[in-house]
């Protein structure tokens, strides 16, 4: 049985194509084969062919084996999302400690769980650090931005395995460098390593989802949300229990090992794109990102994408990229520009503890919404961008006027902020996966993941002068 689809030639003429049913699709690439091709979407040679010879159709795997592979991949991508973002989140949660460098003299093995708050700027109504926590944000995001800007140009030529190894090594190095640092400068170098790890890992694993069923995107997004919650909660809990920031960071060295084990030991070789029978009606209801439909080839089975094709796909992505940039600009302007200034003096929490609670509650909201795709899919992500910008405006006015009477109201707003950010992330990549053809999906995923990083970078650049301005107010 055959079904018809459409493609277009170079002159704009419609060419009928015959696509064989999934049972006759050639063998999908294994993870080593992905490495051999460099993870390139549209590789010039077919991974299952030898010297241009067609391979025999792959037999359908038993249903039980298929379900087992599905769950292994689901758990694998969840753990990859968790481990990839963990160091990034921990560095942001530790930003106040990194800049204030609060350690007991001569003995860094213990910190007072309830230290007496000290004002860093007595002339200001805010308890300001000399440097804004946005400095940590920039160190934690600018290397990621550079990686994501360069990724669509040539990162696909580097095999997946070396990329994953580099990501894991950088994550471990970041924990060690910050833990044993005795200066803010060295600590920021450790934060840069965390950024390299997170940025390289995100663009790598999102590109890798093109070779698996679309359901793994939800698992990856949920895992990144889990990284936010577990990373912030573990740092908060261990420091609240009296463990020093140094020993807290050292206790997290198992996370990079788990990342490597998840990739090399847990993920199965890629199988047919939709083994669970994802409904064609979902895709048919979507408006394609590009007007001229391409033949539905698998990632890595056609010719390399031309510059014109890449530009066309990029233009189609803009209506998702722009809202995601705005969402992340607003939320990280709040997180790293305003959190430190939303300081309530008459509470049982110190300034450092308030900052850690803000980060933890934000990450709890992100985790909940990134795990909610099956329950609440959202098509119009621009609505989330609008609401997040309103959040920013409201909290900025509160920093200026201090009209909110209770820190618990701030807690609620921060959870809502996290819900908006997580929902924007998971729905953006889910919609892109639905609306791109198989041959464009790897490139589209790698390109769209620059959105959050660009928004975060812009927020950090603007939060620094805002911090200096507000901290000079009396």
N, C-alpha and C positions, 0 to 999 in steps of 0.2 A: 504494500500500500504506500502511496506517495502523496506528498502534499506540495503545493506550489507556493513559491515565494517570489519576490521581485528583486531586481538589481538594476543598476543604471550603467550604461557605458560612458565613455569619455565625451560623447556628443550629446548626452542627455536623453538617449533613446532607451526605452524600456526593454530589458532583456529578461525573458522568463528563465527561471532556474528551477531545477528539480533537486529537492533536498531529500536525501534518504532518511528513513525513519531512524530513531536513535539506536535501534539494535544493530545497525550497520555502520555506526560511527567508528573510525579507527581507534585503536588503543590510545588512551589519554597519557600525557607525560607523567613519569614518576618524578619524585623530588630530585633525584640525581640528574634526570634529564632536564629539569627546569634549570638546574645549575649549569648544565652543559650549554644551554641556549642563552644563559644570562638573564633569564626571566623576561625576555623581550617579547612584548606583544607584537604579533605579526612577524615572527621570525621567518627568514627566508627559506628554512628547510623544515620539513615535517618531522616531528620528534619520533614518530613511530615508523618512519620510512627509512630505507637505506638506499642511497644513490638513486632516489626518485622512484623506487619500487613501492607499489601499494602493498599494505599489509592485509592479512585476512581479517574479516570482521571479528570483533571481540565477543566472546560468549557472555551472556548476561550472568552476573554473579548471583549466587543463591540469595534469597531475600534476607535470611538471617545474617549473612556476611555483610550485605549492603547496609542493613540497619546498624550492625556493629561498627562499620566504618563511619556511618553518619554520626553516631554518638562520640566516637573517638575524635573526629574532626571538630565537632561542636565543642567538646571539652578542650581540645587543643587550642582552638582559636580563642576561647574564653580565657584560658591561661596565658596565651600570648598577649592578649590585650591587657590583662592584669599586670603581668611582669613588665611589659614594655613601658607603661605609664607610671609604674610605681616610684621609680627614682625621681622622675619629674615632679610628682605630687609631693613627695617627702621634702624635696628641696624648697618648694613653695611654702609648705607647712613650717619648715624650719627657718624661713626667711627672717623673721623677727629675731630669733636666737643667733643666726649667722651675723647679722648686723650689730646687734647689741653685745654679742660675744660674752654672754653671762655665764661664767664658769667660776667655781670656787678657786681661790688662789692656791697654787701648789698641788691641788688634788682634783683631777678632772673626772674621777670615777663616780662622783655624786653631786647632785645639785639639790638645793632646798626646794621641795615641792611647792612651797608657798612663800617665795621670797618677797621681801619688802619692795614694793614698786618704787623705782627711782625715776625721776624726771630727767630726760635728756635735754630738754629745752625749757628752762624755767620761765622764760619770757613769753612763752606761747600758752594759749589755753589748751593746746593739744600736747600730749606726751609723745614728742617726736624723736625718732632716731635721727642722728646727723645725716644719714642717707636713707632715702625712701626704700621701702621693700620692693618698689618697682625696679630697683637696680638688680635685685636677685631675679626678678621676672625677666629682665632683658638678657641677663646671662643665661637664663634657663630657656630662652626662646629664640634668640638671634641665630645661634648655630643651626637650630632646627629650620629656621626660615631659609637660610642659605642652602641647606641640604635639599629642601623641598623645591626651591627655585631651580636648582640644577638637575634635580631628579628626572624631569621629563626629557632633558636633553641627552642624557647618556648613562644614567645610573642603571638602566635596564641591561647594559652590557656587562655589568658585574654580576656573577652568579649569586644566587640567594644565600647559599651556605656561608660564604665569607662575610656577607652583610650581617647575617644573624650573629655570627661569632664576634664581629666587631661591636655590634650593639651590646652583647652581653658583657664583653670585656670593659667597655666604657662605663656601663652601669656599675659594675663592681669597683672600678677605679674612682668613680664619683663618691661612693660611700666612704672609701678609704681616705681619699684626699680631704674631704670635708671633716671627717672624724678626727684626723690627726693634725689638722691645720691649727696654727696659732695666730693667724691674721685673716682679716676679711678678704684680702686679695687672693690668698691661696684658696680660701673657701669658695670664692667666686669661680676660680679655675675648676674646682670640683663640680660646681653647678654647671659649668660649660660642658664637662664630660657627660653629665646626666642629660643635657640637652641633645648632644650628639647621639647618644644612645636612643633616646625617645624619638627624635626626628627620623633617624635612619630606620629604626624599627617600624615606625608607623607607615612610612612610604613603602617599605618592603612588604609588610604583612597585608596592607590594603591592596597592593598590586597582586599579591598571592591569592587573594580571594577570587580573582578572575578565573582561577583554575578549579574552583570548588562550587558547590551549589550556593545560591544566593543567601540561603539561611545562615551561612557562617558570618555574614556581615553583622547580623543581629548579635551573634555570640561574641564577635570581636568587640562590638560597641558596648555590650554589657560588661565585658571584661575590663575595658578601659574605665567604665564607670565604677566597677568594683575596685580598681586600682586607686581611684580617687578616694573612695570611702575607706578602704582598708589602710591605705597609706596615711591619710590624715588621722584616722582613728588610732592606728598603732602608734604614731608619733605622739599624739595627744595622750594616749593611755600610759605609755611607758614613761614619758616625762612627768606626767601627773603622779605616777607611782614612785617617783624619786630617782629614776634612772637618768644619768646625764645624757645630754644630746650626743656626746661622743659614743657612748656605749649603745645608745638607741640606734644610731646609724650602723654600728658594727653588727648589731643583731639582725640587720636586714640583708646581709651578704648572701643569704640563701636564695634570694629572689632572682638574681641573674642566672644562677645554676638551674633554677626551675624553668626559666625562659628557654635555655638551650635544650633541656630535656624535653620540653613540650614540642619544640620544632623537630628535633632529630629522632625522638623516640615515640612520640604520640601521634603526630599527623600521619595519615595514610597517603598513599600515592593518589593523585587526583583521579577521580572517576568521571563518568558522564555528568554534564553540567546540572541536570535536574533529576537526580535519582529518585526523589520523593514525589515526582510528578507535579511540580509547581504548575499551576493552571495558566494556560496561555491567555485566558481572558483577562488576567491581571495586567499582563504586558500589553494586550490589545487595547485596553482602556487608557493606556498612557499615550501621551504625545511624544513621538521620538525626538531625541535631542538634535538630530540632524535630518534635514528634509530629504536628501537623497539617500534612500535606504541602501545599505550594503548587504552583501550576501552574508548569511548567518554562519560564518566559520568560527571554529573554536579559537581561543587565544593561542597564538603560536603556530597557526596552521596556514597563514596567508603570507603575502609579501609585507615588508616593513611599511609602517604608515609614513606617508609623505608629509612634508611640512604643511602642504595645503590641507591634507586630511586632519592633521593635528590642530591647525588653526580653526578649522570648521568645527571640530569637536569642542575645542575650548570655548568658542563663541556660544555653542549650545549649552555649555555648563554655566554660563554667567548668571542665569536667573536662579541658580542654586548657590553659586559662589558668593555673590554679593550679600544676600541675607545672612549667610553663615559668618562672613567677615564682620558684619554689623553686630551680630549676636555676641561673638567672642570679643570684639572691641569693647562693648558695653560691660560685659560681665567681668572681664579682667581689669578694666578701669576701676570697677567697684572693688575687686578683690585685692589688687596690689596698689591702688591709688587711694582708696577710701577706708578699707578695713582698719588700717592702723590709726586712722583719724576718728573712727566711730568708737570712741573710748568713753566708757561710763566709769566714773571714779567711785561712786557709792555702791559698789557691788562686792560680792565675795570673791570675784575673779580678779586677778591681777591683769595688767595690760597684756603681757605675753600670753596668759591663759585665755583671755578674750579673743586674741588673734587666732589662737589654735582652734578654739571652738567655732569661730566664723568659718575657718577653712574646712573643718570636719562637717559642719552642717551643709555647707555648699556642696561638698563632694557627696553627701548623702542624697541630696536632691538630684545630682547628676546621675548617680547610680540608678536611682529609681526610674528616671525617665529614659535612660539608655537601655534599660531592660524591659521597656513597655511597648516595643514596636508591634508585637502581635496583638496587643490589647488596644492600642490607640495610634494607628498610623496617621500621619499628618502630611498632606500634599502641599499646602500653601505655607511654606516655611517663613515667608515674609512677615506673617502675623507674629511669629515668635520673635523676630528681630524688632518689630515695633514695641512689643511688650517689654523686651529687655532694655531698650533705650528709655522707656518710661521709668523702669526700675532705676537706671542710672541717674536720671534727672531728679527723681524723688530723693534718693540717698545723698546726692550732691547738695540739695537744698537743706537736708537735715544736718549735714556736716557744717554748713555755713550758719544755720540758725539754731541748731540743737533743740528742735521742738518735740522730738519723740521722747516720751517720759521713761520708757523701760527698754532694757536690752533685749527682752523677750520679743518685742515687736521687731527689732532688728533680726533676731533669729528667724522669725517667720518669713521675712522678706528675703533673707539669704537662701532659705530652702526653696522658695519660689524661683529665685534667680537660678539656682542649680537645676531645677526642673526644666526651665526654659532652655538652658544651654545644652543639657543632655538630649532633650527632644530634638533640638535643631540639628545636632550632630548625627544621630542615628537615622533620622528621617531623610536628611540630605543624601547620605550615602546609599540608603535603601532606594530612594527614588532614582538616583543616578544609575544604580545597578539594573533597575527595571527598564530604563529608557535608553540604554546604550546597547548596541549590538555586541556580540561576543568578541569580535576582533578589535573593538575600540575600548572594551571595558577596562582592561589593565591600564591603558594610558589615561582614561578618564578618572579612575580611582587615584592614581598617582598625582594627577594634576589638581583634582578637587581638594586633596588633603592639605593644600597650601592655604586654604581659606581660613581655618581657625588660627594657624600660625601667623598669618598676615594681620588679622584682627588683634591678636595678643601683642604683637610687636608694636603696632601703632598705639595701643593703649599704654604700654610701658613707656614709650617715648613721651607721651603727653602727661602721664602720671608723675614723672620726675619733676618738671617745673611746677605742677600743681601742688605737690608736696612741699616744695621749698616756699611757695607763695603762702600757703595756709599756715605753715609752721612759723612764719614771721608775724602772724596776727597776734595781737595781745588780747 
